[in-house]
């Protein structure tokens, strides 16, 4: 099925270029990340249909990425891509929640077959997976897969970063995040900014969603700490 979204998390530029080209030719929409932290951020905010994850990466290893992501999303298919082909390495990856383990160097046709199989298994679970990608609260409906927001049925225009921030907060209902944590999660660790950036984005999100600026119902300020999403 073409159009499904694949996130490739890999620090080898040649492998990234090759997978971007070949998976694109197969009809997939490909998103790339060159380190584990960036990959985890994109996975949390964009909710791809499948991840391909290298094990040895800077900033956050592939196994750590899988461990953190599985807490939040137990269903998304994850394929490990690794030069470490010992049985113990495969067992460790699969035990953390990976669906498959492909050893480098790999054959492109075999990899595509494994991707197709993982996505086919996902499709057989029916429309429930799609339904889980739609979050509703109050008069707001957020389609995480299509990156669309409506309020009282009317579409709301948002920037990509505004949507990323909203999606991250929705993924962790009730959890309080500091401004620094939100900056790292949504903008990345290399972003140079201040807590005011997060404040300004929250103000804009509240305006988009029709929140009372003085007494917001869903995007709450936790005084002296940061913000949380109250569903």
C-alpha positions in Angstrom: 0.0 0.0 0.0 1.6 3.2 -1.1 1.6 6.4 0.9 2.4 4.8 4.2 5.0 6.8 6.3 8.3 5.3 7.2 10.8 6.9 9.6 14.4 5.8 9.0 16.7 6.5 12.0 20.3 6.0 10.8 23.6 7.9 11.1 25.2 6.5 7.9 24.5 9.0 5.1 24.9 6.5 2.3 22.3 4.1 3.8 20.0 7.1 4.4 20.2 8.2 0.9 19.7 4.7 -0.5 16.7 4.0 1.7 15.2 7.4 1.0 15.4 6.8 -2.8 14.4 3.2 -2.9 11.5 3.3 -0.4 10.3 6.4 -2.1 10.2 4.5 -5.4 8.1 1.9 -3.7 5.5 4.6 -2.9 6.3 5.1 0.7 6.6 8.6 2.3 10.1 8.6 3.9 11.2 10.7 6.9 14.9 10.7 7.9 16.6 11.2 11.2 20.4 11.1 11.8 20.5 10.4 15.5 18.3 8.7 18.1 17.0 11.8 19.9 15.8 13.3 16.6 14.3 10.0 15.7 12.4 9.7 19.0 11.1 13.3 18.6 9.8 12.7 15.1 8.3 9.4 16.1 6.4 11.0 19.0 5.1 14.0 17.1 4.5 12.6 13.6 3.5 9.0 14.4 4.9 7.2 11.3 3.4 3.9 10.2 6.8 2.1 10.6 10.3 2.8 11.9 13.6 1.5 10.7 16.1 2.0 13.5 19.9 1.5 13.6 21.3 0.3 16.9 24.5 2.3 17.1 23.8 6.0 16.9 24.9 9.2 18.5 23.0 11.0 21.3 20.5 8.1 21.8 21.1 4.5 20.8 18.5 2.6 18.9 17.6 0.2 21.7 17.0 3.1 24.1 14.8 4.8 21.4 12.8 1.6 21.1 12.5 1.2 24.9 11.2 4.8 25.3 8.8 4.6 22.3 7.3 1.3 23.3 6.0 2.8 26.5 4.0 5.3 24.5 3.2 3.4 21.4 3.0 -0.4 21.7 1.7 -1.0 18.1 3.9 0.8 15.6 6.1 -1.7 13.7 9.8 -1.3 14.3 12.6 -2.9 12.3 16.1 -2.9 13.7 18.9 -2.4 11.2 22.3 -3.3 12.7 25.8 -4.5 11.9 25.6 -6.6 15.1 24.3 -9.9 14.0 24.9 -12.2 17.0 22.0 -14.1 18.4 22.2 -12.2 21.7 22.0 -8.9 19.9 18.9 -10.0 18.0 17.2 -11.4 21.2 17.9 -8.1 23.0 16.3 -6.0 20.3 13.3 -8.2 19.9 12.8 -8.4 23.7 12.6 -4.6 23.8 9.7 -4.6 21.3 11.2 -4.6 17.8 9.2 -6.5 15.3 12.1 -7.6 13.1 15.9 -7.5 13.0 17.9 -7.0 9.7 21.7 -7.4 9.7 23.9 -5.2 7.7 24.9 -5.5 4.9 21.3 -6.3 3.8 19.6 -7.0 0.5 17.2 -4.3 -0.5 14.6 -6.7 -1.8 14.6 -8.6 1.5 14.3 -5.4 3.5 11.4 -4.2 1.4 9.7 -7.6 1.8 10.1 -7.4 5.6 8.7 -3.9 5.6 5.7 -5.0 3.5 5.1 -8.0 5.9 5.2 -5.7 9.0 2.8 -3.2 7.5 0.6 -6.0 6.3 0.3 -7.3 9.9 -0.5 -3.8 11.0 -3.3 -3.5 8.4 -4.9 -6.8 9.5 -5.6 -5.3 12.9 -8.2 -3.2 11.1 -9.1 0.4 11.5 -8.5 0.4 15.2 -5.0 1.6 14.6 -6.3 4.6 12.7 -8.9 5.4 15.3 -6.1 5.5 18.0 -4.4 8.3 16.0 -7.4 10.6 16.4 -7.5 12.4 19.8 -10.5 14.4 20.9 -11.0 16.7 23.9 -13.7 19.3 24.3 -14.7 20.6 20.9 -11.2 19.8 19.5 -10.3 16.8 17.3 -6.6 16.1 16.4 -5.8 13.6 13.6 -2.2 12.7 14.4 -1.8 10.7 11.2 -3.1 13.4 8.9 -1.8 16.2 11.0 -5.1 18.0 11.0 -6.9 19.9 13.8 -10.6 20.9 13.9 -12.5 22.9 16.5 -16.3 22.4 16.4 -15.7 20.7 13.0 -14.0 23.7 11.5 -10.3 23.2 10.3 -7.6 25.1 12.2 -4.5 26.3 10.5 -1.3 25.6 12.5 2.4 25.7 11.7 4.3 22.4 11.7 6.0 23.3 15.0 2.7 24.2 16.7 1.3 20.9 15.7 4.4 19.1 17.0 4.1 20.7 20.4 0.4 19.9 20.6 1.0 16.3 19.5 3.7 15.8 22.1 1.5 17.2 24.9 -1.4 15.0 23.8 0.8 11.9 23.9 1.5 12.5 27.6 -1.8 13.4 29.2 -1.5 14.7 32.8 2.3 14.7 32.8 4.0 18.0 33.7 6.8 19.2 31.4 9.3 22.0 32.1 9.9 24.5 29.3 13.4 23.0 28.8 12.0 19.5 28.4 9.5 20.7 25.8 12.2 22.5 23.9 14.3 19.4 23.7 11.4 17.1 22.8 9.9 19.4 20.1 12.7 21.6 18.8 15.7 19.2 19.5 18.7 19.5 21.7 20.6 21.7 19.2 18.0 24.4 19.2 19.2 27.6 20.8 16.3 29.5 22.4 14.6 30.4 25.7 11.6 29.3 27.7 9.8 32.2 26.2 9.6 30.4 22.9 7.5 27.6 24.5 5.4 30.2 26.3 4.6 32.0 23.0 3.8 28.7 21.3 1.4 27.7 24.1 -0.3 31.1 23.9 -0.8 30.6 20.1 -2.1 27.0 20.6 -4.6 28.2 23.2 -5.9 30.8 20.7 -6.1 28.2 17.9 -8.1 25.9 20.2 -10.4 28.5 21.7 -9.0 28.1 25.2 -9.7 30.8 27.8 -6.3 32.6 28.1 -7.0 33.3 31.8 -8.4 29.9 32.7 -7.3 27.4 30.1 -9.1 24.1 30.4 -6.8 21.7 28.6 -3.3 23.4 28.1 -2.6 24.1 31.7 0.1 26.2 33.2 1.8 24.6 36.2 3.1 27.6 38.0 6.9 27.5 38.6 7.3 24.4 36.5 5.9 24.4 33.0 2.8 22.9 31.2 0.6 19.9 31.0 -2.2 18.6 28.9 -5.4 17.9 30.8 -7.8 15.8 28.6 
